[in-house]
Amino acid sequence: MEAYFAVDRLRGLAQDHSVPGAQLTIRRAGETLSVTTGVRRAGSTTPVTADTAFALGSVTKVFTATVIAQLVAEGDLEWDEPVADYLAEFDGAVDGRMSAVTLRHLLSHTAGLVADHELDDAGASSLARYTASVTTTRTLHAPGHCFSYSNTGYNVLGRVIEATADMKWQAVMENSLLRPLGIDPVFPGGGTAAGLRAVADGHAVRPGRERAAHPVGLHLPAGWAPAGGLAGSADDLVALATLHLGTRPGADTLLPAAERAEMSAAAPAADAFGMADGWGLGLAHYASPVGPWLGHDGTADGASAHLRFHPATGTAVALTANATTGTRLWADLVDALREHGVPVGDHRPAASTAPAVTTGLDRFAGDYRNGDTRFAVRAHREGTALRLTDATGLTADLTLHGDLAFTARRTDTDTAPYTGRFVTDPATGDVTLIQLGGRSARRTTAA
């Protein structure tokens, strides 16, 4: 791809979406193109450079998963051993199903842990305390049953890393992975290397209003560093991608081929409905005409990050942006890259084509819960439709289809509809879960 095209297109898309600053790095056919645009903070003149660090959000999970794979390669951990074998905190968990949770379950988001567990003490950051608190919660489903995206599970993986290496997660991350990749660490939530690089400020943008970008602070819940506590550049993300592709010098030493293959293979139960086309051990799968791409997306307060790499060709693409509209910039960028011969994989959920269901809807009515998130589903329009509400004031009408997928349309805005689905127990046929945005909520009561 021509450098002038990449610069002009990135600058134009950033302006279109009111993104103050962004980085784009493309590795293709053995050559790397790295371009930047804009400023670190709206209203300033300090430019984004290739070294500027952006909050990576959930792309941090790929780094955490890679360190777990390194420990597996060293013989300190095993993919399919119960996590309870490594963590004393799992002794006496209130839910007996936690004893069956393995590293593979946590890495592939099939463990059944709640999505977003937080400590009551906002100032605490101990992963040991965090994990002990997790064991007081109930699982959503039996481990290995289905996919439910979980920040909680990755924070527990961070505790596994600490317990195994006898060092803080940040120290292991820096010494085992970041420094060997040539990455200067930045831990926005705190850590020994915090502040050594310039960090872009996050910004909130309200599309359709004044379209101005307003700086916002970064909030990372206590104990969440392994799930979302890194900052870095698009160049850093491509460096990680070359490790997984095996094209980086010394890749086999840093992450052996067997562990790379294990991470990239799709987990059978991890269908990732609504988020991706599949999931491996820390890596999402994105379909494309040229075969699957691997990677991850991440959002943080006022920032987004996106990583894709294609094992068949060795191509890697990474974008960082310092605004909430960075996800929209990414979607437009994917379209532009495809037009110019880089068919990046990206998941865009489509509405079900199965016939609509308008009878027997009481079977799906009830209360559903994932941690502190609660949904109520009730029959609506004299039993011919369903309505979903939650404690935040969300109200959405659901159109159910024969494959148990549904289209949800909010009643208070004109935003585009989104998709979800109900999940049944294969043995009984009873409705047990509702899935929205890649997360599952367990049915607690029938209406």
N, C-alpha and C positions, 0 to 999 in steps of 0.2 A: 504494500500500500504506500502511495506517495505521501511523504511527510507533510507537504503543503495541504493535502486534503485532510489529513488527520488533525492538523492544527486548526484549520478553518472550520471544520465540522465540529470539533470539540468546543471551540469558542462560540460558534453560533448556537449550539445546543445549550450551552451554559447560559447564554443570554436569554434564549427562549424560555428557560425554566427558572430564571432568576437565581442561578447558582453562582455564588461569588467566586469560587475557585474549584478547580478539578485537575486530576492527573489521568492520563491514559497511557498504558504501556502495552505494546503488542510484540510478541516474540513469534517469528514465523520464518521457516526455512533457514534457521541458524542466525538470523539477524534480529536485532531488537530496535524498535521504534518507541521512543519515550517523549511525550509531549505534555505540556502543562498550559493552563490558562487561568487568568484571574488573580485574586488576592486572598490572603489568609483570613482577612476579616473585612466585612462590608464597611465601606467608608474609609478604609485605609489605603495606602499605596504600597504596602509590603506584598510583593508578588509570591505566588505559589511557585516553588521550585521542585525539581525532581526529588529532593531530599525531605521536603515538608511531610510531616506525619499527619495523617488523618485518622480519626477514630474508626476502627475496623468493625466494631460491633460483633456480630455473630461469625464473621470470617475468622475471628479468634479461635473458634472451635476447630478449624482445620489444623491450626498450630498445636492445640492441645491434643487432638487425636494423633498427630504425627509423633509427639513425644511419647504417648502411650505405645505406639508402634515401635519406637526405638527401644523401649523397655521390654517389649515382647521379644524383639530381635536379640536383646542381651540375655534373655532367659529369666528375667525378673518377674515377668507377668505372662499370663496365658489368656488368649482371647475368650475361651469358654469356661474359665474357672469362675465360681461365684465371687462377686465383689466382697462378700462377707469374709472370704479367706484372706483378704488384704486389709480390711478395715475393721478395727475393733468397734467402731461406732455402730456397725450394723448388727451387733449382738443385741438381742432384745427388741428388734423392730416391732412396732405394733401390728404391722401387716406381715403375716408369715410368708406371703409371696415374695417379699424382698429378698429372702434367702436364696431364691433362684435367679436373681438378677446377675448377669454376667457383664464383662467388659463389652462383648459384642452387642448385647442389648442396649447398653448405654450409648455406645458409639453410633448405633443405627437408629436411635430414638424409638426402640421397640420395648423398652424396659417397663413402660407403664407408669413412670413417675410423673407427678404433676408438672406443669409447664414452668411455672415461675415462682417457686418458693422463695420467700425472703425471711431473713431473721427479724425478730421483733426489735432488736437493738440496732438502730441505724448506724451506730458508730463501730460495730463489731465487724471484723473481716476474717476471723479465723475459719479456715475451711474445715477444721475438726469440729468446731461448734456448729457450723453450717450443716455438715453431714449428719451430726447427731440430731439436729432439728428435723432434717428430712425424714429420718426414720420414725418420726411421730406422725407422719402423714399416711394416707391410704393410697394404694395404687389404683390406677384407672382400669387396668385389665391385667390378665396373666402375662408375665414376661414372654416376649416373642410372639404375642397374639397379633398385634397390628402396630401401625406407626402413630406416634403422637409426639410432635416436636417438643423437646424439653430442655430449657436452659438448666433446670435443676440437675439433670443427669450429667451434664458437662461440668458443673461445679463439683459434683461428686467425683468425676474423673480427675479433676484437679487435686482433690484430696488423696486419691489413689497415687498420683504422681508424688505428692509430698511424703506419704507414708512409705513409699518404695524407695525413694531417693534420699530420704531423711534431710530434705531441704525444702524451702518454700517454693511454691509453684513458680514464682517469678524467677528465682535463681536457677531452677532447673531449665525453664524455658530459655533463659538467656544463655546459659552455658552449653546446653545440649543441642539447641536448634538455631537460635537467632544469630549468635556470634559466628558459628560455623557457616551460616548462610551469608555472612557479611552484613547483617542487619544490626544497626544500633538500636537497642530496645527502648521503647517508650510504653510505660504503663500508666495510662491516664488516671486510673483509680488509686495510684500510689505504688511504690516499689523502689528499689535501689537505683534504678536507671531513669526514673521519671524526670523529664525536663531537659534531657541532654540534647534533644533536637527541637527545632521549631515545630509547633503543632498548630494546625489550622483550627480556628474557632468554628463551632457548629452554628447553623442558622435555621430559623423557622421561616417558611414561606407559606403564605395562604393563597393558593391559586384562585383566581377569579375575583380577588379583592384588590388591594393596592399593589400586589405582586412585589412588594419590597421584602428583602431578606433581613431578618432581625436576629442578631447574635443571641445564642442561648447557651447556658452552661451544660456541662455533661454530668449526668447523674448515673452512677453505677451502683446498684443495690449491694449491700454488704454480702461478701462471699461470692460475688458473681464474676470475679476476674477470669477464671478459666473459660467462661462462656462468652465473655464480651469485653475483656479488659486489656486489649492491645491497641496500639496505634501504629501506623506504618504508611508506607507509600505504595503506589501502584507498582513501582520497581520491586519493592519487597515482596509483594504478592506474586509477581512473576518469578522471582527467585525461588519461592516456595514451590511454585508450579514446576519449575525445571527439576527440582529434587524429585517430585512425584513422577515426572515423565522419564526420569533416569538419564536426562541429557546434561545435567550439571556435573562437572568434574568431581569425582569422589562421591557421587551419589550412592553407589553401592555400599560404601563404608558408613555413610551417614544414615541411610535408610535402605537396607537390603531389598533386593527385588522381590523376595517372597512376601515381605511385609507391605511393600507397595501394591502388589497384586491383591493381597487380602483387603487392603483398605479400599481399593477401587472396585472390587466385585460387588454387585448389587445384593443386598440382603433380601431373602425371599419375602419376609413379612413387612418390609419397609416400602410400602407402595407410595408413601409421601403424598397422598391425595391433597391437591390444592397448593402444593409447594414446589414439587419437582416431579420428574418422571420415574424416579426411583432413588434409593439411598444406599450407600455403602457404609464403610466404617469411618465416618467423619466427612465423607464426600457425597454431595448430591449429584444425581444423574440428570442430564438435560438432553432431550432428544434433538436430533437434527438430521437433515437429509444425508449427511456424510457419517452418521453414526454418533454415539453418545459423547457428549462433553461432560467433564467432571468439574466440580467447583463448589462455590457457596456464595450466598448473598448475606450482607449484614447491614443493619441500621443501628444508629445510635442517636442520641439527642442532637438533631441538626446535622446529621452526616449519613452517608451511605458508602458501602464498598461492595465491589462485585469482582469475582474471580471465576474464570473459565479456562480449562485447558483440554486439549483434544489428543488423547493418547495415540491415535492412528497417524497423526501428522506431526505431532510435537508442537502444535500451535498453542499459544497462551495469550489471554487477553485479561487485563485488569483495569478497573476504573475506580477512582475515589472521588468523592464530591462532598463539599461542606455545606449542604442544605438538605432539608427534608424532601425537596423535589429531585434529589439525586436519583431516586429510583425511576422517575419518569425520564430523566436524561438517559439513564441506562437503556430503557426500553427503546427509545428513539435511536440510540447509538447502535444497538444490536441490529436494528433494521438497516441502518446506514452501512454497517460492516458487511452485512449479507449482500447488499447491492454491489459492494466492491470486492466480492470474492472471498470473504471471511465468514463462513456460515456458522456463526456462533450459536450454540445451543441455548435456548431459554424457554422456560415453562410459562405458558399463558393458559390458565384453565379455561376450558370451553364448556358451555352449557350442555347438559345431557340431551341426547336426541331420542331417548326413550319416551313412550307416551306418558302424559300427565296422569296422575292418580287423584281421584276426587272422592273415593269412598274408603271406608275402613281406616280413617285417619286417626281415630282414637288410639290405635295401636302405637302411635309415635308420640302422643301427648305425654308430658311428664316434666320432671325437673332433672336437670343435668348439671354436673359440677366437675370442675378441674381446679383444685386448690380453692382459691378465693373467688374464682370466676364461676358464676352461676347463670344458667339459662333456664327459662321457662318456655315450654312449647305447648300450645293449646290449640284445639280445634277452633276454626274460625269460619265465618260465612256459612252458618248452619251446617257445619261439619264437612264442607267441601274443600276447605283449605286449612293451612296451618299458619299460626303466627308465633314468632319468636320474640322474646323480650329478655333484657338483662337489667342488672342493678344500675347501670350507667344511664339508663333512659333509652337505650337502643330498642326500637320496635321495627320488625321486618316481617313482611309477608313471604311465606315459603310456598313455592310451587313444587310439589313432590313428583318425581318421575318413577317409572317402574323399576329402575335399577337402584332405587333408594337414594339417588342423588337428588338434590334440590337446588333451585334458584332462589336466592334471598334478595328481596328488594326493600330497602329502607322506606318507611312511610313518611319520614320527616325531611328528606332531601331528594334531589334528583340525581344522586350519584349512580353510577352504573351498577347493575346487580352483580352479586358474587355467588359462588357455588359452595355447596357443602354436601354432606351425605350422612345417612344413618347407617350404623353397623349393627349386625345381628349376631347372636350366639349361634355358631354353626351347628351345635347339637340340638338346640331347642327352637331356634328361629326367633327368639325374643329379642326385641330391640334393646341394646345394651349401651351404645355410645352414639354421640353426635360428633361429627368432625367439621371444623371450620378453620380455615387458614392454616391447615396442617396440624392443628391441635385437636385432641379428642377430649370430650367431656363425658364422664360416666353418668349413666342414668341412675338417679338415687330414689326417685319415687315416680309412680305412674299417676297421671292426672285423674 
